[in-house]
């Protein structure tokens, strides 16, 4: 591969790496939103439990309580999906970084060969 082709490939890989990093930031932002939702859900559950009559022994059978548990499981499932997406993005990022390193080595060899010829 010539120097200009290597440089072009390097630029394309760098752009791809930036896109992947941006995707990772978006997924992390979505996970932050989910964490905020979880915090609010916990606050609402605590408020609800404070209003429950202490003589009630089976709060877990209450439909309102079950609604909180269902919301929690939905948030947890969404977080697992985002975590898997983040792992996939991380794998792509590592692959692109490895290829960038290889192209850098090719560029360095081309530069060394070119300047040794003229020196």
VODO-54301 format. One record per residue: x, y, z of N, C-alpha, C, O, CB in turn; residue number from 1; residue in one letter. Coordinates in Angstrom, 2 decimals, decimal comma. Glycine has a CB too. Layout:
VODO-54301
+---------+---------+---------+---------+---------+---------+---------+---------+---------+---------+---------+---------+---------+---------+---------+-------+------+
!     n.x !     n.y !     n.z !    ca.x !    ca.y !    ca.z !     c.x !     c.y !     c.z !     o.x !     o.y !     o.z !    cb.x !    cb.y !    cb.z ! kolse ! mifi !
+---------+---------+---------+---------+---------+---------+---------+---------+---------+---------+---------+---------+---------+---------+---------+-------+------+
!       X !       Y !       Z !       X !       Y !       Z !       X !       Y !       Z !       X !       Y !       Z !       X !       Y !       Z !   NUM !    A !
...
+---------+---------+---------+---------+---------+---------+---------+---------+---------+---------+---------+---------+---------+---------+---------+-------+------+
end
This chain:
VODO-54301
+---------+---------+---------+---------+---------+---------+---------+---------+---------+---------+---------+---------+---------+---------+---------+-------+------+
!     n.x !     n.y !     n.z !    ca.x !    ca.y !    ca.z !     c.x !     c.y !     c.z !     o.x !     o.y !     o.z !    cb.x !    cb.y !    cb.z ! kolse ! mifi !
+---------+---------+---------+---------+---------+---------+---------+---------+---------+---------+---------+---------+---------+---------+---------+-------+------+
!    0,85 !   -1,16 !    0,00 !    0,00 !    0,00 !    0,00 !    0,90 !    1,23 !    0,00 !    1,87 !    1,30 !    0,75 !   -0,97 !   -0,01 !    1,21 !     1 !    X !
!    0,57 !    2,20 !   -0,85 !    1,35 !    3,42 !   -0,92 !    1,08 !    4,32 !    0,26 !    0,17 !    4,10 !    1,06 !    1,05 !    4,15 !   -2,21 !     2 !    X !
!    1,91 !    5,36 !    0,35 !    1,80 !    6,27 !    1,48 !    0,47 !    7,01 !    1,48 !   -0,16 !    7,16 !    2,53 !    2,95 !    7,27 !    1,46 !     3 !    X !
!    0,03 !    7,47 !    0,32 !   -1,25 !    8,20 !    0,28 !   -2,42 !    7,28 !    0,59 !   -3,38 !    7,68 !    1,25 !   -1,44 !    8,85 !   -1,09 !     4 !    X !
!   -2,36 !    6,05 !    0,11 !   -3,43 !    5,09 !    0,42 !   -3,44 !    4,75 !    1,91 !   -4,51 !    4,64 !    2,51 !   -3,26 !    3,80 !   -0,41 !     5 !    X !
!   -2,27 !    4,60 !    2,49 !   -2,18 !    4,33 !    3,92 !   -2,71 !    5,50 !    4,73 !   -3,42 !    5,31 !    5,72 !   -0,73 !    4,02 !    4,31 !     6 !    X !
!   -2,35 !    6,71 !    4,30 !   -2,83 !    7,90 !    5,01 !   -4,35 !    8,02 !    4,89 !   -5,02 !    8,38 !    5,86 !   -2,15 !    9,17 !    4,45 !     7 !    X !
!   -4,88 !    7,71 !    3,73 !   -6,33 !    7,75 !    3,53 !   -7,02 !    6,72 !    4,42 !   -8,04 !    7,02 !    5,04 !   -6,68 !    7,49 !    2,06 !     8 !    X !
!   -6,46 !    5,53 !    4,49 !   -7,01 !    4,49 !    5,35 !   -6,95 !    4,90 !    6,82 !   -7,88 !    4,67 !    7,59 !   -6,26 !    3,16 !    5,14 !     9 !    X !
!   -5,84 !    5,52 !    7,20 !   -5,68 !    6,00 !    8,57 !   -6,75 !    7,03 !    8,91 !   -7,34 !    6,98 !    9,99 !   -4,28 !    6,61 !    8,76 !    10 !    X !
!   -7,01 !    7,95 !    8,01 !   -8,03 !    8,98 !    8,25 !   -9,43 !    8,37 !    8,34 !  -10,24 !    8,77 !    9,18 !   -8,00 !   10,04 !    7,14 !    11 !    X !
!   -9,70 !    7,40 !    7,49 !  -11,01 !    6,74 !    7,53 !  -11,19 !    5,97 !    8,84 !  -12,27 !    5,98 !    9,43 !  -11,16 !    5,78 !    6,32 !    12 !    X !
!  -10,14 !    5,30 !    9,30 !  -10,21 !    4,57 !   10,56 !  -10,37 !    5,52 !   11,75 !  -11,09 !    5,22 !   12,70 !   -8,97 !    3,71 !   10,73 !    13 !    X !
!   -9,69 !    6,65 !   11,69 !   -9,81 !    7,62 !   12,76 !  -11,24 !    8,17 !   12,83 !  -11,78 !    8,36 !   13,92 !   -8,81 !    8,77 !   12,55 !    14 !    X !
!  -11,83 !    8,42 !   11,67 !  -13,23 !    8,88 !   11,64 !  -14,16 !    7,81 !   12,20 !  -15,08 !    8,12 !   12,96 !  -13,65 !    9,25 !   10,20 !    15 !    X !
!  -13,92 !    6,56 !   11,83 !  -14,75 !    5,46 !   12,35 !  -14,60 !    5,33 !   13,86 !  -15,57 !    5,08 !   14,57 !  -14,36 !    4,12 !   11,66 !    16 !    X !
!  -13,38 !    5,49 !   14,35 !  -13,13 !    5,42 !   15,79 !  -13,90 !    6,53 !   16,51 !  -14,47 !    6,29 !   17,58 !  -11,62 !    5,52 !   16,10 !    17 !    X !
!  -13,92 !    7,72 !   15,95 !  -14,67 !    8,83 !   16,55 !  -16,17 !    8,53 !   16,57 !  -16,84 !    8,82 !   17,56 !  -14,41 !   10,13 !   15,79 !    18 !    X !
!  -16,68 !    7,94 !   15,49 !  -18,10 !    7,57 !   15,45 !  -18,43 !    6,53 !   16,52 !  -19,46 !    6,62 !   17,19 !  -18,46 !    7,02 !   14,06 !    19 !    X !
!  -17,56 !    5,56 !   16,68 !  -17,78 !    4,52 !   17,68 !  -17,75 !    5,12 !   19,09 !  -18,57 !    4,77 !   19,94 !  -16,71 !    3,40 !   17,56 !    20 !    X !
!  -16,82 !    6,03 !   19,34 !  -16,74 !    6,67 !   20,65 !  -18,00 !    7,49 !   20,92 !  -18,48 !    7,52 !   22,05 !  -15,49 !    7,57 !   20,74 !    21 !    X !
!  -18,53 !    8,14 !   19,89 !  -19,77 !    8,91 !   20,05 !  -20,94 !    7,98 !   20,37 !  -21,77 !    8,30 !   21,22 !  -20,06 !    9,72 !   18,78 !    22 !    X !
!  -21,00 !    6,84 !   19,69 !  -22,06 !    5,86 !   20,00 !  -21,96 !    5,40 !   21,45 !  -22,97 !    5,25 !   22,13 !  -21,96 !    4,65 !   19,04 !    23 !    X !
!  -20,74 !    5,18 !   21,91 !  -20,53 !    4,78 !   23,30 !  -21,01 !    5,85 !   24,27 !  -21,59 !    5,53 !   25,31 !  -19,06 !    4,47 !   23,54 !    24 !    X !
!  -20,76 !    7,11 !   23,94 !  -21,23 !    8,20 !   24,78 !  -22,76 !    8,24 !   24,83 !  -23,35 !    8,50 !   25,88 !  -20,68 !    9,53 !   24,28 !    25 !    X !
!  -23,39 !    7,99 !   23,68 !  -24,85 !    7,99 !   23,65 !  -25,42 !    6,86 !   24,51 !  -26,39 !    7,07 !   25,24 !  -25,35 !    7,86 !   22,20 !    26 !    X !
!  -24,83 !    5,69 !   24,42 !  -25,30 !    4,55 !   25,23 !  -25,10 !    4,86 !   26,72 !  -25,98 !    4,57 !   27,53 !  -24,55 !    3,24 !   24,84 !    27 !    X !
!  -23,96 !    5,43 !   27,07 !  -23,72 !    5,79 !   28,47 !  -24,73 !    6,83 !   28,95 !  -25,16 !    6,80 !   30,10 !  -22,29 !    6,31 !   28,65 !    28 !    X !
!  -25,10 !    7,76 !   28,07 !  -26,11 !    8,76 !   28,43 !  -27,46 !    8,08 !   28,69 !  -28,16 !    8,44 !   29,63 !  -26,24 !    9,82 !   27,32 !    29 !    X !
!  -27,81 !    7,11 !   27,85 !  -29,07 !    6,39 !   28,05 !  -29,04 !    5,62 !   29,38 !  -30,05 !    5,55 !   30,08 !  -29,32 !    5,42 !   26,88 !    30 !    X !
!  -27,90 !    5,05 !   29,71 !  -27,78 !    4,33 !   30,98 !  -27,89 !    5,30 !   32,16 !  -28,43 !    4,94 !   33,20 !  -26,45 !    3,56 !   31,04 !    31 !    X !
!  -27,39 !    6,51 !   32,00 !  -27,52 !    7,53 !   33,04 !  -28,98 !    7,90 !   33,25 !  -29,43 !    8,07 !   34,38 !  -26,71 !    8,78 !   32,68 !    32 !    X !
!  -29,73 !    8,01 !   32,15 !  -31,16 !    8,30 !   32,25 !  -31,88 !    7,16 !   32,98 !  -32,75 !    7,40 !   33,81 !  -31,78 !    8,51 !   30,83 !    33 !    X !
!  -31,51 !    5,93 !   32,66 !  -32,10 !    4,78 !   33,36 !  -31,78 !    4,81 !   34,85 !  -32,63 !    4,49 !   35,68 !  -31,62 !    3,47 !   32,74 !    34 !    X !
!  -30,56 !    5,18 !   35,19 !  -30,17 !    5,26 !   36,60 !  -31,00 !    6,32 !   37,32 !  -31,42 !    6,13 !   38,46 !  -28,66 !    5,57 !   36,75 !    35 !    X !
!  -31,24 !    7,42 !   36,65 !  -32,08 !    8,47 !   37,22 !  -33,51 !    7,96 !   37,42 !  -34,13 !    8,24 !   38,44 !  -32,08 !    9,71 !   36,31 !    36 !    X !
!  -34,02 !    7,22 !   36,45 !  -35,35 !    6,63 !   36,57 !  -35,43 !    5,64 !   37,72 !  -36,44 !    5,56 !   38,42 !  -35,74 !    5,95 !   35,28 !    37 !    X !
!  -34,36 !    4,89 !   37,91 !  -34,32 !    3,94 !   39,02 !  -34,34 !    4,67 !   40,36 !  -35,02 !    4,25 !   41,29 !  -33,06 !    3,05 !   38,91 !    38 !    X !
!  -33,60 !    5,76 !   40,43 !  -33,58 !    6,54 !   41,67 !  -34,98 !    7,09 !   41,97 !  -35,43 !    7,04 !   43,12 !  -32,56 !    7,70 !   41,56 !    39 !    X !
!  -35,65 !    7,62 !   40,95 !  -36,99 !    8,14 !   41,17 !  -37,96 !    7,03 !   41,57 !  -38,81 !    7,21 !   42,45 !  -37,50 !    8,85 !   39,90 !    40 !    X !
!  -37,83 !    5,87 !   40,93 !  -38,68 !    4,74 !   41,28 !  -38,46 !    4,33 !   42,74 !  -39,42 !    4,03 !   43,45 !  -38,39 !    3,54 !   40,35 !    41 !    X !
!  -37,22 !    4,32 !   43,17 !  -36,92 !    3,96 !   44,57 !  -37,53 !    5,00 !   45,53 !  -38,05 !    4,64 !   46,58 !  -35,39 !    3,86 !   44,80 !    42 !    X !
!  -37,46 !    6,27 !   45,15 !  -38,06 !    7,31 !   46,00 !  -39,58 !    7,15 !   46,07 !  -40,17 !    7,28 !   47,15 !  -37,70 !    8,70 !   45,46 !    43 !    X !
!  -40,21 !    6,87 !   44,93 !  -41,66 !    6,67 !   44,94 !  -42,04 !    5,44 !   45,75 !  -43,03 !    5,46 !   46,49 !  -42,20 !    6,53 !   43,50 !    44 !    X !
!  -41,26 !    4,37 !   45,63 !  -41,53 !    3,16 !   46,40 !  -41,39 !    3,43 !   47,90 !  -42,21 !    2,97 !   48,70 !  -40,58 !    2,01 !   45,98 !    45 !    X !
!  -40,37 !    4,17 !   48,29 !  -40,17 !    4,50 !   49,70 !  -41,33 !    5,34 !   50,22 !  -41,82 !    5,12 !   51,33 !  -38,84 !    5,25 !   49,90 !    46 !    X !
!  -41,78 !    6,29 !   49,42 !  -42,92 !    7,12 !   49,83 !  -44,17 !    6,26 !   49,98 !  -44,94 !    6,43 !   50,93 !  -43,17 !    8,24 !   48,80 !    47 !    X !
!  -44,37 !    5,35 !   49,05 !  -45,54 !    4,47 !   49,11 !  -45,47 !    3,59 !   50,36 !  -46,47 !    3,44 !   51,07 !  -45,63 !    3,59 !   47,85 !    48 !    X !
!  -44,30 !    3,01 !   50,62 !  -44,17 !    2,12 !   51,77 !  -44,38 !    2,87 !   53,09 !  -44,82 !    2,28 !   54,07 !  -42,80 !    1,45 !   51,76 !    49 !    X !
!  -44,05 !    4,17 !   53,10 !  -44,28 !    4,97 !   54,30 !  -45,77 !    5,21 !   54,56 !  -46,18 !    5,47 !   55,69 !  -43,55 !    6,30 !   54,18 !    50 !    X !
!  -46,58 !    5,12 !   53,48 !  -48,01 !    5,35 !   53,65 !  -48,79 !    4,07 !   53,92 !  -49,97 !    4,14 !   54,26 !  -48,56 !    6,03 !   52,42 !    51 !    X !
!  -48,16 !    2,93 !   53,77 !  -48,84 !    1,65 !   53,98 !  -49,09 !    1,45 !   55,47 !  -48,24 !    1,75 !   56,31 !  -48,02 !    0,47 !   53,39 !    52 !    X !
!  -50,26 !    0,94 !   55,77 !  -50,64 !    0,64 !   57,15 !  -49,67 !   -0,40 !   57,72 !  -49,49 !   -1,46 !   57,12 !  -52,11 !    0,13 !   57,24 !    53 !    X !
!  -49,06 !   -0,12 !   58,87 !  -48,09 !   -1,07 !   59,45 !  -48,70 !   -2,43 !   59,81 !  -47,97 !   -3,41 !   59,96 !  -47,48 !   -0,47 !   60,69 !    54 !    X !
!  -50,01 !   -2,49 !   59,94 !  -50,62 !   -3,77 !   60,29 !  -50,71 !   -4,72 !   59,10 !  -50,98 !   -5,91 !   59,27 !  -52,01 !   -3,54 !   60,87 !    55 !    X !
!  -50,48 !   -4,19 !   57,88 !  -50,51 !   -5,04 !   56,68 !  -49,24 !   -5,88 !   56,67 !  -48,13 !   -5,34 !   56,69 !  -50,63 !   -4,18 !   55,37 !    56 !    X !
!  -49,40 !   -7,17 !   56,64 !  -48,24 !   -8,07 !   56,70 !  -47,75 !   -8,52 !   55,34 !  -46,59 !   -8,91 !   55,19 !  -48,57 !   -9,28 !   57,53 !    57 !    X !
!  -48,61 !   -8,47 !   54,34 !  -48,23 !   -8,97 !   53,01 !  -48,25 !   -7,84 !   51,99 !  -49,10 !   -7,80 !   51,10 !  -49,19 !  -10,11 !   52,57 !    58 !    X !
!  -47,29 !   -6,91 !   52,13 !  -47,20 !   -5,77 !   51,21 !  -46,88 !   -6,26 !   49,80 !  -47,33 !   -5,65 !   48,83 !  -46,12 !   -4,77 !   51,68 !    59 !    X !
!  -46,12 !   -7,32 !   49,68 !  -45,68 !   -7,81 !   48,37 !  -46,85 !   -8,28 !   47,51 !  -46,71 !   -8,36 !   46,29 !  -44,70 !   -8,94 !   48,55 !    60 !    X !
!  -47,99 !   -8,59 !   48,10 !  -49,16 !   -9,01 !   47,34 !  -49,96 !   -7,81 !   46,82 !  -50,86 !   -7,97 !   46,00 !  -50,06 !   -9,90 !   48,20 !    61 !    X !
!  -49,62 !   -6,62 !   47,30 !  -50,32 !   -5,40 !   46,90 !  -50,05 !   -5,10 !   45,42 !  -48,89 !   -5,13 !   45,00 !  -49,88 !   -4,19 !   47,78 !    62 !    X !
!  -51,08 !   -4,83 !   44,61 !  -50,88 !   -4,56 !   43,18 !  -50,02 !   -3,32 !   42,91 !  -49,30 !   -3,27 !   41,92 !  -52,22 !   -4,39 !   42,50 !    63 !    X !
!  -50,11 !   -2,34 !   43,79 !  -49,29 !   -1,14 !   43,60 !  -47,81 !   -1,48 !   43,78 !  -46,95 !   -1,05 !   43,02 !  -49,71 !   -0,01 !   44,59 !    64 !    X !
!  -47,54 !   -2,27 !   44,82 !  -46,17 !   -2,72 !   45,05 !  -45,67 !   -3,54 !   43,87 !  -44,53 !   -3,39 !   43,44 !  -46,08 !   -3,55 !   46,36 !    65 !    X !
!  -46,51 !   -4,41 !   43,35 !  -46,14 !   -5,23 !   42,19 !  -45,85 !   -4,35 !   40,97 !  -44,98 !   -4,67 !   40,15 !  -47,27 !   -6,25 !   41,87 !    66 !    X !
!  -46,59 !   -3,25 !   40,85 !  -46,31 !   -2,30 !   39,76 !  -44,91 !   -1,73 !   39,85 !  -44,21 !   -1,59 !   38,84 !  -47,33 !   -1,17 !   39,77 !    67 !    X !
!  -44,50 !   -1,40 !   41,08 !  -43,13 !   -0,91 !   41,28 !  -42,11 !   -1,96 !   40,89 !  -41,11 !   -1,66 !   40,24 !  -42,92 !   -0,48 !   42,74 !    68 !    X !
!  -42,37 !   -3,19 !   41,29 !  -41,44 !   -4,29 !   40,98 !  -41,37 !   -4,51 !   39,46 !  -40,29 !   -4,76 !   38,92 !  -41,89 !   -5,60 !   41,69 !    69 !    X !
!  -42,50 !   -4,42 !   38,79 !  -42,52 !   -4,58 !   37,33 !  -41,73 !   -3,47 !   36,64 !  -40,97 !   -3,72 !   35,71 !  -43,97 !   -4,60 !   36,80 !    70 !    X !
!  -41,91 !   -2,23 !   37,11 !  -41,15 !   -1,12 !   36,54 !  -39,66 !   -1,34 !   36,74 !  -38,85 !   -1,08 !   35,84 !  -41,57 !    0,22 !   37,19 !    71 !    X !
!  -39,29 !   -1,82 !   37,92 !  -37,89 !   -2,08 !   38,21 !  -37,32 !   -3,15 !   37,28 !  -36,20 !   -3,01 !   36,79 !  -37,72 !   -2,51 !   39,67 !    72 !    X !
!  -38,08 !   -4,20 !   37,02 !  -37,58 !   -5,26 !   36,14 !  -37,46 !   -4,76 !   34,70 !  -36,56 !   -5,19 !   33,98 !  -38,51 !   -6,49 !   36,20 !    73 !    X !
!  -38,34 !   -3,87 !   34,27 !  -38,25 !   -3,30 !   32,92 !  -36,99 !   -2,45 !   32,81 !  -36,26 !   -2,54 !   31,83 !  -39,52 !   -2,46 !   32,59 !    74 !    X !
!  -36,75 !   -1,62 !   33,80 !  -35,55 !   -0,78 !   33,79 !  -34,30 !   -1,65 !   33,79 !  -33,34 !   -1,37 !   33,07 !  -35,53 !    0,18 !   35,01 !    75 !    X !
!  -34,32 !   -2,71 !   34,58 !  -33,16 !   -3,61 !   34,65 !  -32,92 !   -4,29 !   33,29 !  -31,78 !   -4,41 !   32,85 !  -33,39 !   -4,69 !   35,74 !    76 !    X !
!  -33,99 !   -4,72 !   32,64 !  -33,85 !   -5,36 !   31,31 !  -33,31 !   -4,36 !   30,29 !  -32,46 !   -4,71 !   29,47 !  -35,22 !   -5,93 !   30,84 !    77 !    X !
!  -33,80 !   -3,12 !   30,33 !  -33,30 !   -2,09 !   29,41 !  -31,82 !   -1,84 !   29,65 !  -31,05 !   -1,65 !   28,71 !  -34,10 !   -0,78 !   29,57 !    78 !    X !
!  -31,42 !   -1,82 !   30,92 !  -30,01 !   -1,59 !   31,25 !  -29,14 !   -2,73 !   30,75 !  -28,02 !   -2,50 !   30,29 !  -29,84 !   -1,42 !   32,76 !    79 !    X !
!  -29,64 !   -3,96 !   30,84 !  -28,86 !   -5,10 !   30,33 !  -28,67 !   -5,00 !   28,82 !  -27,60 !   -5,32 !   28,31 !  -29,56 !   -6,42 !   30,69 !    80 !    X !
!  -29,71 !   -4,56 !   28,11 !  -29,60 !   -4,39 !   26,65 !  -28,55 !   -3,33 !   26,34 !  -27,72 !   -3,52 !   25,45 !  -30,97 !   -4,00 !   26,03 !    81 !    X !
!  -28,59 !   -2,22 !   27,07 !  -27,61 !   -1,16 !   26,84 !  -26,20 !   -1,60 !   27,21 !  -25,23 !   -1,21 !   26,55 !  -27,98 !    0,08 !   27,63 !    82 !    X !
!  -26,08 !   -2,41 !   28,25 !  -24,76 !   -2,92 !   28,63 !  -24,18 !   -3,81 !   27,53 !  -22,99 !   -3,74 !   27,23 !  -24,85 !   -3,70 !   29,95 !    83 !    X !
!  -25,02 !   -4,65 !   26,94 !  -24,57 !   -5,50 !   25,83 !  -24,16 !   -4,64 !   24,63 !  -23,16 !   -4,92 !   23,96 !  -25,67 !   -6,50 !   25,42 !    84 !    X !
!  -24,94 !   -3,60 !   24,35 !  -24,60 !   -2,69 !   23,25 !  -23,26 !   -2,01 !   23,52 !  -22,45 !   -1,84 !   22,61 !  -25,71 !   -1,64 !   23,05 !    85 !    X !
!  -23,03 !   -1,64 !   24,76 !  -21,77 !   -0,99 !   25,12 !  -20,59 !   -1,95 !   24,97 !  -19,51 !   -1,55 !   24,55 !  -21,84 !   -0,45 !   26,55 !    86 !    X !
!  -20,79 !   -3,20 !   25,32 !  -19,73 !   -4,20 !   25,13 !  -19,42 !   -4,39 !   23,65 !  -18,26 !   -4,53 !   23,26 !  -20,13 !   -5,56 !   25,76 !    87 !    X !
!  -20,45 !   -4,39 !   22,82 !  -20,27 !   -4,51 !   21,37 !  -19,51 !   -3,30 !   20,83 !  -18,61 !   -3,45 !   20,01 !  -21,64 !   -4,64 !   20,66 !    88 !    X !
!  -19,86 !   -2,13 !   21,30 !  -19,17 !   -0,91 !   20,88 !  -17,72 !   -0,95 !   21,32 !  -16,83 !   -0,54 !   20,57 !  -19,87 !    0,34 !   21,46 !    89 !    X !
!  -17,47 !   -1,44 !   22,52 !  -16,10 !   -1,55 !   23,02 !  -15,28 !   -2,51 !   22,17 !  -14,11 !   -2,26 !   21,89 !  -16,09 !   -2,00 !   24,49 !    90 !    X !
!  -15,89 !   -3,61 !   21,76 !  -15,21 !   -4,57 !   20,89 !  -14,86 !   -3,93 !   19,55 !  -13,75 !   -4,09 !   19,04 !  -16,08 !   -5,82 !   20,67 !    91 !    X !
!  -15,81 !   -3,21 !   18,99 !  -15,55 !   -2,51 !   17,72 !  -14,43 !   -1,48 !   17,88 !  -13,56 !   -1,35 !   17,02 !  -16,83 !   -1,82 !   17,20 !    92 !    X !
!  -14,46 !   -0,77 !   19,00 !  -13,44 !    0,25 !   19,25 !  -12,05 !   -0,38 !   19,32 !  -11,10 !    0,15 !   18,75 !  -13,75 !    1,01 !   20,56 !    93 !    X !
!  -11,95 !   -1,50 !   20,03 !  -10,66 !   -2,18 !   20,13 !  -10,17 !   -2,68 !   18,77 !   -8,98 !   -2,60 !   18,47 !  -10,75 !   -3,36 !   21,10 !    94 !    X !
!  -11,09 !   -3,19 !   17,94 !  -10,71 !   -3,67 !   16,61 !  -10,20 !   -2,52 !   15,74 !   -9,20 !   -2,65 !   15,04 !  -11,90 !   -4,36 !   15,93 !    95 !    X !
!  -10,90 !   -1,40 !   15,79 !  -10,49 !   -0,25 !   14,98 !   -9,15 !    0,28 !   15,49 !   -8,29 !    0,66 !   14,70 !  -11,56 !    0,87 !   15,02 !    96 !    X !
!   -8,97 !    0,32 !   16,81 !   -7,70 !    0,80 !   17,36 !   -6,55 !   -0,10 !   16,95 !   -5,46 !    0,40 !   16,65 !   -7,78 !    0,88 !   18,89 !    97 !    X !
!   -6,76 !   -1,39 !   16,92 !   -5,72 !   -2,32 !   16,49 !   -5,37 !   -2,08 !   15,02 !   -4,20 !   -2,08 !   14,65 !   -6,19 !   -3,79 !   16,68 !    98 !    X !
!   -6,40 !   -1,86 !   14,20 !   -6,14 !   -1,59 !   12,79 !   -5,43 !   -0,26 !   12,60 !   -4,57 !   -0,13 !   11,73 !   -7,45 !   -1,61 !   11,99 !    99 !    X !
!   -5,78 !    0,73 !   13,39 !   -5,10 !    2,03 !   13,31 !   -3,62 !    1,86 !   13,64 !   -2,76 !    2,42 !   12,96 !   -5,75 !    3,06 !   14,29 !   100 !    X !
!   -3,32 !    1,09 !   14,66 !   -1,92 !    0,84 !   15,03 !   -1,16 !    0,16 !   13,89 !   -0,01 !    0,49 !   13,62 !   -1,84 !   -0,02 !   16,30 !   101 !    X !
!   -1,82 !   -0,80 !   13,22 !   -1,18 !   -1,49 !   12,10 !   -0,91 !   -0,53 !   10,95 !    0,15 !   -0,58 !   10,33 !   -2,05 !   -2,67 !   11,62 !   102 !    X !
!   -1,87 !    0,34 !   10,65 !   -1,70 !    1,30 !    9,55 !   -0,60 !    2,30 !    9,90 !    0,16 !    2,70 !    9,02 !   -3,03 !    2,04 !    9,25 !   103 !    X !
!   -0,52 !    2,70 !   11,16 !    0,56 !    3,61 !   11,58 !    1,93 !    2,99 !   11,32 !    2,86 !    3,66 !   10,88 !    0,42 !    3,97 !   13,08 !   104 !    X !
!    2,04 !    1,69 !   11,61 !    3,31 !    1,00 !   11,37 !    3,65 !    0,98 !    9,89 !    4,81 !    1,16 !    9,51 !    3,26 !   -0,43 !   11,92 !   105 !    X !
!    2,64 !    0,76 !    9,05 !    2,87 !    0,75 !    7,60 !    3,31 !    2,14 !    7,13 !    4,22 !    2,26 !    6,32 !    1,58 !    0,32 !    6,84 !   106 !    X !
!    2,67 !    3,17 !    7,65 !    3,04 !    4,54 !    7,28 !    4,47 !    4,83 !    7,72 !    5,26 !    5,39 !    6,96 !    2,07 !    5,57 !    7,92 !   107 !    X !
!    4,82 !    4,44 !    8,94 !    6,19 !    4,67 !    9,42 !    7,22 !    3,94 !    8,57 !    8,28 !    4,48 !    8,27 !    6,32 !    4,22 !   10,88 !   108 !    X !
!    6,91 !    2,71 !    8,16 !    7,84 !    1,96 !    7,30 !    7,97 !    2,63 !    5,93 !    9,07 !    2,70 !    5,38 !    7,36 !    0,52 !    7,13 !   109 !    X !
!    6,85 !    3,12 !    5,39 !    6,91 !    3,82 !    4,10 !    7,75 !    5,09 !    4,20 !    8,53 !    5,39 !    3,29 !    5,50 !    4,17 !    3,60 !   110 !    X !
!    7,60 !    5,81 !    5,27 !    8,38 !    7,05 !    5,45 !    9,85 !    6,71 !    5,60 !   10,70 !    7,37 !    5,00 !    7,88 !    7,85 !    6,68 !   111 !    X !
!   10,17 !    5,71 !    6,40 !   11,58 !    5,32 !    6,57 !   12,18 !    4,88 !    5,24 !   13,30 !    5,26 !    4,90 !   11,70 !    4,18 !    7,61 !   112 !    X !
!   11,45 !    4,08 !    4,49 !   11,97 !    3,60 !    3,20 !   12,18 !    4,75 !    2,23 !   13,17 !    4,78 !    1,50 !   11,03 !    2,56 !    2,59 !   113 !    X !
!   11,25 !    5,69 !    2,21 !   11,34 !    6,82 !    1,28 !   12,52 !    7,71 !    1,62 !   13,28 !    8,09 !    0,73 !   10,03 !    7,64 !    1,30 !   114 !    X !
!   12,69 !    8,04 !    2,88 !   13,76 !    8,95 !    3,25 !   15,12 !    8,28 !    3,21 !   16,13 !    8,95 !    2,99 !   13,51 !    9,52 !    4,63 !   115 !    X !
!   15,19 !    6,97 !    3,42 !   16,46 !    6,27 !    3,30 !   16,90 !    6,23 !    1,84 !   18,10 !    6,21 !    1,55 !   16,34 !    4,85 !    3,88 !   116 !    X !
!   15,94 !    6,21 !    0,93 !   16,26 !    6,21 !   -0,49 !   16,91 !    7,51 !   -0,91 !   17,85 !    7,52 !   -1,70 !   15,01 !    5,95 !   -1,32 !   117 !    X !
!   16,39 !    8,63 !   -0,37 !   16,91 !    9,94 !   -0,76 !   18,08 !   10,40 !    0,09 !   18,73 !   11,39 !   -0,25 !   15,82 !   10,95 !   -0,69 !   118 !    X !
!   18,38 !    9,71 !    1,17 !   19,44 !   10,16 !    2,06 !   20,79 !    9,70 !    1,61 !   21,79 !   10,00 !    2,27 !   19,19 !    9,70 !    3,44 !   119 !    X !
+---------+---------+---------+---------+---------+---------+---------+---------+---------+---------+---------+---------+---------+---------+---------+-------+------+
end
